[in-house]
Amino acid sequence: MPESYLEATNPNAAKAFPYLIRETAHGESLTFDPAFHIMHWHDDLQFLYAADGVIDVQTLREHVTVRRGEGIFINKDVVHCIEAGKDAHYYSFLYPADQLRFLPGSPANDDLAAVLDGDALPLCLLTEATEWERHALALLRELLQFTTERPAAYALNVLVRLLALVLLLREHAPLAPAKADDVNAIRTKQVLQYIAAHYAEDITLDDLAQSSACSKSACLRAFRLLMKTTPYKYLIEYRLEQAALLLRQTNEPIGAIAETVGFHHFSLFGKSFKQKTGMTPKDYRIHGK
């Protein structure tokens, strides 16, 4: 998907080492992060390791269940949502895919591209079924150990293991040719892209239907089928997530942030934000910095 349409932003993206670890237990993020569980995508490759419980990963095409001791690879630009039961405890390891590339012209880039580019491997469940998967899970457990026991040359140790994971996928995972999306998936992607580009504006169902070149009823039906919510509810969650990022990363007045993300009534913004995060925007800003 075009970079301008990326829905989720790695808050470490501007750092010298943009590696991000998210820990979630009992339905709550233990690393400070808004509690948004909507379909999204990003330009990071993502590995998830289930320390306990059951985690469900839903994309526009498939549903995968990850159980205790298992992991999953989620490729960049894959629209997905992660849902977990209250007993679940899992870790997500994210890194910008493009920053794993070697110098232009390196043949190693072709092997990275075989995994990371296109639609050859959107997801890959990692279980104990084969030797290479057990090796991949061991690497994820090493990354997990690094969260509490940082080795010397921490960044290099992390990158070596991320590259080793991608190498295992390149050598053993079933890389498939790109599949043609069905009509509902195409329409839903177009709606998601439109929302990402225009969320601050007054978006109507007519706008969304025109963006996906179909009738309003067909647009709504496709979105509900694949996203399990309505375009309006998704738009509100999207705006709240963008507001959360701005509250953490800028010193802009809260009222200005509400306007920037598309809330024209401050009271509605405050009510919606607290309902979603359990905090007022002001408290969220204080705790997020």
DRENBAFI-416069 format. One record per residue: x negated, y negated, z negated of N, C-alpha, C in turn. Coordinates in steps of 0.1 Angstrom, whole numbers, padded with zeros to 4 digits, always signed. Each point is the difference from the previous one (the first is absolute). Last residue first. Layout:
<recs>
XYZXYZXYZ
...
</recs>
This chain:
<recs>
-0039-0105-0285-0013-0006+0002-0010+0003-0010
+0047+0013+0001-0007+0005+0012-0013-0005+0002
+0030-0013-0036-0005+0014-0002-0008+0005+0012
+0021-0043+0002-0009+0000-0011-0007+0014-0002
+0034-0006+0033-0012-0007+0004-0011+0001-0011
+0043+0017-0009-0007+0009+0009-0013-0007+0004
+0029-0025-0026-0006+0011-0008-0009+0009+0009
+0026-0033+0022-0010-0006-0008-0008+0010-0008
+0038+0014+0025-0011-0003+0009-0012-0006-0008
+0031+0032-0028+0003-0013+0008-0012-0002+0009
+0011+0050-0014-0006-0012-0005+0005-0012+0008
+0011+0046+0009+0002+0000-0014-0007-0013-0006
+0006+0015+0047-0013+0002-0006+0001+0001-0016
+0039-0006+0031-0009+0009+0006-0012+0004-0008
+0032-0033-0014+0007+0013+0001-0009+0011+0006
-0016-0044-0003+0000+0006-0013+0007+0013+0001
+0000-0025+0039-0014+0004-0003+0000+0007-0014
+0040-0018+0016-0003+0011+0008-0014+0005-0004
+0016-0040-0020+0008+0012-0004-0004+0013+0007
-0021-0041+0012-0004+0004-0013+0008+0012-0005
+0012-0019+0042-0014+0006+0000-0004+0005-0014
+0040-0023+0004+0001+0013+0006-0013+0007+0001
+0001-0044-0014+0007+0008-0011+0001+0015+0006
-0016-0035+0029-0010+0005-0010+0006+0009-0011
+0013-0008+0052+0006-0003-0013-0009+0006-0011
-0011+0006+0046+0003-0014-0001+0007-0004-0012
-0035+0039+0019+0011-0002-0010+0002-0015-0001
-0035+0020+0029+0014+0001+0005+0011-0001-0010
-0050-0004-0003+0003+0014+0004+0015+0002+0004
-0019-0043-0013-0009+0005+0010+0005+0014+0004
+0022-0022-0036+0004-0006+0014-0009+0007+0011
-0011+0011-0045+0014+0005+0003+0004-0004+0014
-0040-0018-0016-0001+0014+0004+0013+0006+0003
-0001-0043-0018-0005+0000+0014-0002+0014+0005
+0013-0005-0045+0011-0004+0009-0004+0000+0015
-0033+0008-0034+0009+0012+0002+0012-0004+0009
-0048-0024+0005+0011+0000-0009+0010+0011+0003
-0052+0008+0012+0012-0008+0005+0011+0000-0010
-0045+0022+0000+0005-0009-0011+0011-0009+0005
-0019+0052+0017+0000-0014+0002+0005-0007-0013
-0002+0048+0004-0012-0004+0008-0001-0015+0002
+0036+0025-0024-0013+0005-0005-0012-0007+0007
+0045-0010+0014-0001-0004-0014-0014+0004-0006
+0011+0012+0044-0003-0014-0001-0002-0004-0014
+0014+0044+0009-0014-0002+0004-0004-0014-0002
+0045+0011-0009-0009+0005-0010-0015-0002+0004
+0033-0011+0031+0000-0010-0011-0010+0005-0011
+0009+0029+0036-0008-0011+0005-0002-0011-0011
+0030+0035-0009-0014+0005+0000-0010-0011+0005
+0046-0009+0001-0004+0001-0014-0015+0005-0001
+0022-0001+0042-0003-0013-0004-0005+0000-0015
+0013+0041+0018-0011-0005+0007-0004-0014-0005
+0039+0019-0015-0011+0006-0007-0013-0004+0007
+0040-0015+0019-0001-0006-0013-0013+0006-0007
+0012+0018+0042-0005-0014+0001-0002-0006-0014
+0020+0042+0002-0014+0001+0003-0006-0014+0001
+0046+0003-0006-0007+0004-0012-0015+0001+0002
+0026-0009+0038+0001-0011-0009-0007+0003-0013
+0005+0034+0034-0010-0011+0003+0000-0011-0010
+0015+0047-0019+0005-0009+0011-0011-0010+0003
-0008+0052-0016+0005-0013-0006+0005-0008+0011
-0024+0042+0007+0009+0002-0012+0004-0012-0008
-0026+0008+0043-0006-0007-0011+0008+0002-0013
+0012+0021+0043-0014+0003-0003-0006-0007-0012
+0047-0004+0013-0003+0014+0001-0015+0003-0004
+0017-0045+0002+0005+0008-0011-0004+0014+0000
-0010-0026+0037-0008-0005-0011+0004+0008-0013
+0024+0007+0041-0014+0005+0001-0007-0003-0013
+0043-0018+0004+0001+0015-0002-0014+0006+0000
+0005-0047+0009+0003+0003-0014+0000+0015-0002
-0005-0014+0044-0011-0005-0007+0001+0004-0015
+0036+0008+0029-0010+0009+0002-0013-0003-0008
+0037-0030-0002+0003+0013-0006-0011+0010+0002
-0004-0042+0021-0001-0001-0014+0003+0013-0007
-0019+0004+0050+0012-0007-0007-0003-0001-0015
-0043+0000+0031+0012+0009-0001+0011-0008-0007
-0050-0011+0007+0007+0002+0013+0012+0010-0001
-0031-0019-0035-0001+0014+0003+0008+0004+0013
-0001-0045-0017-0014+0004+0000-0002+0014+0003
+0044-0018-0004-0007-0005+0013-0015+0005+0000
+0025+0009-0039+0005+0008+0012-0007-0004+0013
-0009-0025-0039-0006+0013-0001+0004+0009+0012
+0020-0043-0005-0014-0001+0003-0007+0014+0001
+0045-0002-0014-0001-0003+0014-0015-0001+0005
+0010+0003-0046+0001+0013+0006-0001-0001+0016
-0023-0039-0028+0013+0006+0001+0000+0014+0006
-0035-0038-0027+0002+0011+0010+0014+0005-0001
-0030-0044-0013+0013+0005-0003+0004+0010+0010
-0052-0008-0014+0011-0007+0007+0013+0006-0005
-0043+0016-0013+0002-0012-0007+0012-0008+0006
-0017+0042+0018+0007+0002-0013+0003-0013-0007
-0020+0015+0045+0009-0010-0002+0007+0000-0013
-0034+0032+0017-0004-0013+0006+0009-0011-0003
+0008+0044-0017-0013-0004-0004-0004-0013+0005
+0041+0019+0014+0000-0005-0014-0013-0005-0004
+0002+0021+0041+0006-0013+0001+0001-0006-0014
-0017+0043+0004-0009-0010+0006+0006-0013+0000
+0027+0035-0013-0010-0002-0010-0010-0011+0005
+0032+0015+0031+0006-0008-0011-0010-0003-0010
-0013+0028+0033+0001-0013+0006+0007-0010-0010
-0005+0046-0011-0013-0006+0000+0001-0015+0005
+0039+0027+0002-0003-0004-0014-0014-0007+0000
+0015+0017+0041+0008-0012-0004-0004-0004-0014
-0020+0039+0017-0004-0012+0007+0007-0012-0004
+0013+0041-0018-0013-0004-0005-0005-0013+0007
+0040+0020+0015+0002-0006-0013-0013-0005-0006
-0001+0024+0041+0006-0013+0002+0002-0007-0014
-0039+0035+0003+0014+0001+0005+0005-0014-0001
-0053+0010+0010+0010-0003-0011+0014+0002+0006
-0044+0026+0018+0009-0012+0003+0010-0001-0011
-0050+0019-0007+0013+0004+0003+0008-0012+0003
-0055+0014+0003+0010-0009-0004+0014+0005+0004
-0037+0037-0008+0002-0011+0009+0011-0009-0005
-0027+0028-0036+0010+0002+0010+0000-0012+0009
-0032+0027-0039+0001-0013+0007+0010+0003+0012
-0010+0026-0047+0006+0002+0013+0002-0014+0007
-0041+0011-0035+0014-0004+0000+0006+0002+0014
-0048+0007-0011+0009+0011-0003+0015-0004+0001
-0040-0028+0009-0005+0013+0004+0011+0011-0002
+0007-0047-0011-0004+0001+0014-0003+0014+0004
+0009-0009-0045+0012-0001+0008-0003+0001+0015
-0036-0001-0030+0008+0012-0002+0013+0000+0009
-0026-0039-0001-0006+0010+0007+0007+0014-0001
+0015-0037-0026+0003-0001+0014-0006+0010+0009
-0012+0000-0045+0014+0004+0001+0004-0001+0015
-0043-0015-0011+0001+0014-0001+0014+0005+0002
-0007-0046-0004-0004+0005+0013+0000+0015+0001
+0010-0020-0041+0010-0003+0009-0003+0005+0014
-0033+0005-0033+0011+0009-0002+0012-0003+0009
-0037-0029+0001-0005+0013+0004+0012+0010-0001
+0007-0043-0017+0000+0000+0014-0004+0014+0006
-0003-0008-0047+0014+0000+0004+0000+0002+0016
-0042-0005-0020+0006+0013-0004+0014+0001+0005
-0022-0041+0005-0005+0010+0010+0006+0014-0003
+0011-0035-0030+0006-0002+0013-0005+0010+0010
-0020+0002-0044+0015+0003+0000+0006-0002+0014
-0047+0003-0022+0003-0002+0014+0015+0004+0002
-0010+0019-0044-0009-0009+0007+0003-0001+0015
+0041+0016-0028-0014+0004+0002-0008-0012+0005
+0046+0002-0031-0006-0006+0012-0015+0005+0001
+0045+0016-0026-0014+0002-0001-0007-0005+0013
+0047-0004-0004-0004-0002-0014-0015+0001-0002
+0020+0004+0043+0008-0011-0006-0004-0002-0015
-0019+0036+0028-0006-0013+0001+0007-0012-0006
+0019+0044+0004-0010-0001-0011-0007-0013+0000
+0028+0009+0036+0008-0002-0013-0009-0001-0012
-0019+0012+0041+0004-0014+0001+0008-0004-0013
-0011+0045+0005-0012-0008-0003+0003-0015+0000
+0034+0030+0012-0002+0000-0014-0013-0007-0004
+0010+0004+0045+0009-0009-0006-0001+0000-0015
-0026+0031+0024-0005-0014+0003+0010-0010-0006
+0013+0045-0002-0012-0002-0009-0005-0014+0002
+0033+0014+0029+0006-0003-0013-0011-0002-0010
-0013+0013+0043+0005-0014+0000+0006-0003-0013
-0016+0044+0005-0011-0010+0000+0005-0014+0000
+0032+0033+0005-0005+0000-0014-0012-0009-0001
+0017+0007+0042+0009-0009-0008-0004+0000-0014
-0024+0027+0030-0002-0014+0002+0009-0009-0007
+0005+0048-0004-0013-0005-0006-0002-0015+0002
+0051+0017-0001-0012+0003+0007-0012-0005-0006
+0043-0004-0021+0002+0012+0009-0012+0004+0007
+0014-0035-0034-0010+0009-0003-0001+0012+0010
+0018-0050+0014+0003+0009-0011-0012+0009-0002
+0018-0048+0027-0012+0008-0005+0004+0009-0011
+0025-0029+0044+0001+0006-0013-0012+0008-0003
+0007-0041+0035-0005+0014-0001+0000+0004-0015
+0019-0040+0042+0000+0005-0014-0008+0014+0000
+0000-0026+0040+0007-0010-0009-0001+0004-0015
-0026+0012+0046+0001+0006-0013+0006-0011-0010
-0003-0007+0048-0004+0014+0000+0001+0006-0014
+0009-0045+0023+0010+0007-0008-0003+0015-0001
-0033-0046+0008+0011+0006+0007+0009+0007-0010
-0047-0006-0020+0006-0008+0011+0012+0008+0006
-0030+0018-0035+0006-0012-0005+0008-0008+0011
-0025+0042+0008+0009+0002-0011+0008-0012-0003
-0031+0000+0036+0008+0012+0002+0010+0003-0011
-0033-0035-0003+0012-0004+0008+0009+0012+0002
-0042+0007-0021+0009-0007-0009+0013-0003+0008
-0033+0019+0025+0005+0010-0009+0010-0007-0010
-0023-0027+0030+0009+0008+0007+0007+0010-0009
-0035-0027-0017+0013-0007+0001+0010+0008+0008
-0045+0014-0003+0008+0003-0012+0013-0007+0000
-0034-0008+0032+0009+0011+0004+0008+0004-0012
-0019-0050+0009-0003+0012-0008+0010+0011+0004
+0004-0046+0016-0008+0009+0008-0004+0013-0007
+0010-0043-0030+0005+0003+0014-0009+0008+0008
-0003+0006-0053-0003-0010+0010+0006+0003+0014
+0026+0024-0038-0014-0003+0001-0003-0011+0010
+0046+0009-0033-0007+0001+0014-0015-0002-0001
+0035-0005-0035-0008+0012+0000-0007+0003+0013
+0030-0037-0009-0013-0002-0007-0008+0013-0002
+0044-0002+0020-0009-0006+0009-0014-0002-0006
+0038+0016-0026-0005+0010+0010-0011-0006+0008
+0011-0014-0051+0003-0005+0014-0006+0010+0010
+0015+0019-0047-0011-0008+0005+0003-0004+0014
+0021+0026-0049+0002-0007+0013-0012-0007+0004
+0024+0039-0036-0013-0006+0004+0002-0006+0014
+0034+0017-0044-0002-0003+0014-0013-0007+0002
+0025+0035-0039-0010-0011+0003+0000-0002+0016
+0037+0021-0042-0008+0002+0012-0009-0012+0003
+0040+0028-0031-0012-0008-0003-0009+0001+0012
+0056+0012-0018-0011+0000+0010-0012-0009-0004
+0045+0009-0020-0011+0008-0005-0012-0001+0008
+0041-0021+0013-0005-0006-0012-0011+0007-0007
+0007+0004+0054+0008+0002-0012-0006-0006-0013
-0008-0019+0051-0005+0009-0009+0010+0002-0012
-0010-0021+0055+0009+0001-0011-0005+0011-0010
-0017-0032+0045-0004+0010-0010+0010-0001-0011
-0001-0014+0056+0004-0003-0014-0004+0011-0009
-0013-0021+0054+0002+0010-0010+0005-0005-0013
-0021-0008+0054+0011-0005-0008+0004+0011-0010
-0048-0008+0024+0011+0010-0001+0010-0006-0010
-0044-0019+0011+0011-0004+0009+0012+0010+0000
-0046+0020-0017+0003-0014+0001+0012-0002+0010
-0002+0047-0026-0008-0008+0010+0004-0015+0000
+0000+0040-0038+0010-0008+0007-0008-0010+0009
-0007+0049-0030-0006-0011+0008+0011-0007+0007
+0000+0032-0047+0005-0003+0013-0008-0011+0006
+0000+0042-0043-0002-0014+0005+0006-0002+0014
+0002+0034-0049-0001-0002+0014-0002-0014+0004
+0008+0017-0045-0013+0005+0005-0002-0001+0015
+0050-0003-0017-0012-0001-0009-0012+0007+0006
+0034-0012+0037+0002+0005-0013-0013-0002-0008
+0028-0021+0045-0013+0002-0006+0001+0004-0014
+0032-0003+0048+0000+0001-0015-0014+0003-0004
+0025-0024+0046-0010+0009-0006+0000+0000-0015
+0029-0015+0049-0001-0001-0015-0009+0011-0005
+0008-0030+0051-0001+0012-0009+0000-0003-0014
+0004-0033+0036+0002+0013+0007+0001+0012-0009
-0007-0047-0013+0011-0001+0010+0002+0014+0006
-0021+0004-0047-0003-0009+0011+0012-0001+0009
-0014+0015-0054+0010-0001+0011-0005-0009+0011
-0016+0030-0047-0004-0010+0010+0009+0001+0012
-0001+0016-0056+0006+0001+0013-0005-0011+0009
-0016+0028-0047+0001-0013+0007+0005+0003+0014
-0005+0024-0054+0003+0002+0015+0002-0014+0006
-0029+0018-0047+0013-0002+0006+0001+0002+0015
-0048-0012-0020+0011+0007-0006+0013-0004+0007
-0042-0013+0017-0005+0005-0012+0011+0008-0008
-0008-0014+0054+0010+0002-0011-0006+0006-0012
-0019-0033+0042-0002+0013-0007+0010+0000-0012
-0010-0026+0052+0007+0000-0013-0003+0014-0007
-0021-0037+0041+0001+0014-0006+0007-0001-0013
-0005-0033+0047+0004+0002-0014+0000+0015-0003
-0017-0044+0036+0003+0014-0002+0002+0003-0014
+0011-0049+0020-0009+0009-0008+0003+0014+0003
+0024-0039+0017-0011+0004+0008-0011+0008-0008
+0056-0001-0007-0012-0008-0002-0011+0005+0008
+0058+0004-0013-0012+0005+0007-0011-0010-0003
+0054+0016-0020-0010-0010+0004-0012+0007+0007
+0052+0007-0028-0008+0004+0011-0010-0011+0004
+0014-0001-0050+0007-0001+0013-0009+0005+0011
-0001-0009-0053+0000+0013+0007+0008-0001+0012
-0025-0033-0040+0008+0001+0012-0002+0014+0006
-0016-0027-0043+0007+0013+0001+0009+0001+0012
-0048-0030-0008+0015+0000-0001+0006+0013+0003
-0047-0005-0025+0005+0001+0014+0015-0001+0000
-0047+0009-0033+0011-0010+0002+0004-0001+0015
-0014+0046-0022-0008-0012+0005+0010-0010+0004
+0019+0037-0015-0009-0003-0011-0010-0010+0004
+0052+0012+0017-0013-0002+0004-0009-0004-0011
+0045+0031-0003-0005-0014-0001-0014+0000+0004
+0028+0040-0003+0008-0010+0008-0005-0014-0001
-0023+0038-0020+0014-0001-0006+0008-0011+0006
-0048-0005+0016+0004+0010-0010+0014-0003-0005
-0042-0016+0038+0014-0001-0003+0004+0012-0009
-0045-0030+0023+0005+0011-0008+0014-0002-0004
-0038-0017+0040+0013-0003-0007+0004+0013-0008
-0045-0026+0027+0005+0012-0007+0013-0004-0007
-0036-0019+0042+0011-0002-0009+0005+0013-0006
-0043-0028+0028+0005+0013-0004+0011-0003-0011
-0032-0030+0028+0015-0001+0000+0007+0014-0004
-0047-0030-0005+0003+0014+0000+0015+0002-0002
-0015-0044+0004-0011+0007+0007+0002+0015+0001
+0044-0030-0003-0012+0002-0008-0011+0007+0008
+0046-0011+0014-0010-0011+0002-0013+0002-0008
+0038+0031-0002-0005-0001+0014-0011-0010+0002
+0028+0016-0040-0015+0000+0000-0006-0002+0014
+0048+0005-0009-0005-0012-0007-0015-0001-0001
+0031+0022+0039-0009+0004-0010-0005-0012-0008
+0047+0002+0027-0013-0005+0000-0008+0006-0012
+0046+0011+0034-0006+0000-0013-0014-0004+0001
+0027+0000+0039+0010-0002-0010-0007-0002-0014
-0015-0010+0053-0003+0009-0011+0008-0004-0012
-0003-0020+0046+0012+0006-0005-0002+0009-0012
-0034-0023+0026+0009-0010-0005+0012+0005-0006
-0032+0029+0022-0004-0004-0013+0009-0011-0006
+0019+0037+0035-0008-0012+0000-0004-0005-0014
+0008+0052+0008+0008-0012+0000-0009-0012+0000
</recs>
